[in-house]
Amino acid sequence: MIEVKREIILEEGVPVEIYDAEMNLLDETTALIGKATRQFFSEISLESHRQGQFLPELSVVNGLIVKNKVTEEEYIVVANYPEVIEQQKSATITRMIVCNSKLNVSRLVEDADRFGNIKREFKEIYSNLSVYIERIDSIVKQTDPGKVLNVTYKIYAPNIILDIEDQIQIDVGIGMQPLKLMGYDYTTFKGLTIIDAVTETRR
């Protein structure tokens, strides 16, 4: 039965690449990728859900990025569990969401020149990370310069370490949009970083 499962994955699956949080290639393999059949958690549309079935010897954990070489879609793994047949692990089953944006993160660092002068500047620490972004709320606010659109986002990202003063940018389809980091969550899905952010209105 376990060998039958392996044959199904290898014969019916698609070629995929697996990347870590910094987009380093970890593995190239074959996996069964299909639409998920039921809602995983209510905030994300079912259309963005995928189920993956991977060979049992592969370590496919939360926060990894899976690239489908046929459709060119990228997915972020948000949950995984072993499928057991006859008291042996036959496959790793994953729940994934389709990545719909890219994320850049910059951090304020201090550096000294040869004269001992301290210079503080933002340096990019994560670049072009594949993420899933969800628009939570949007409201038009009146400010001194005029009206501005204030948008709140939830970002599902690979396992990255953030600082509350970090600057982040996301691809909104027409270019990179700077956002103000409001908080981050490492505990809801172990191995995944969930980021809360709002439109950056400072100039």
DAWOHU-V639094 format. One record per backbone hydrogen bond with DSSP energy under -1.0 kcal/mol. CO is the residue of the C=O (numbers start at 0). NH is the residue of the N-H. If there is no record, write none. Layout:
CO_NH ; CO_NH
//
This chain:
0_4 ; 1_5 ; 2_6 ; 3_7 ; 4_8 ; 5_9 ; 6_10 ; 7_11 ; 8_12 ; 13_30 ; 14_68 ; 15_28 ; 16_66 ; 17_25 ; 17_26 ; 18_64 ; 19_22 ; 23_19 ; 26_17 ; 28_15 ; 30_13 ; 31_52 ; 33_50 ; 40_43 ; 44_47 ; 45_48 ; 47_97 ; 49_95 ; 50_33 ; 51_93 ; 52_31 ; 53_91 ; 54_57 ; 60_63 ; 63_76 ; 64_18 ; 65_74 ; 66_16 ; 67_71 ; 72_67 ; 73_98 ; 74_65 ; 75_96 ; 76_62 ; 78_94 ; 80_92 ; 82_89 ; 82_90 ; 84_87 ; 87_84 ; 90_82 ; 91_53 ; 92_80 ; 93_51 ; 94_77 ; 94_78 ; 95_49 ; 96_75 ; 100_130 ; 101_170 ; 102_128 ; 103_168 ; 104_124 ; 104_125 ; 105_166 ; 106_122 ; 108_120 ; 110_118 ; 112_115 ; 116_112 ; 118_110 ; 120_108 ; 122_106 ; 125_104 ; 128_102 ; 130_99 ; 130_100 ; 131_155 ; 133_153 ; 136_151 ; 138_149 ; 140_147 ; 145_142 ; 147_140 ; 149_138 ; 150_198 ; 151_135 ; 151_136 ; 152_196 ; 153_133 ; 154_194 ; 155_131 ; 156_192 ; 157_159 ; 162_165 ; 166_105 ; 167_178 ; 168_103 ; 169_176 ; 174_171 ; 176_169 ; 177_199 ; 178_167 ; 179_197 ; 182_195 ; 184_193 ; 188_191 ; 192_156 ; 193_184 ; 194_154 ; 195_181 ; 195_182 ; 196_152 ; 197_179
//
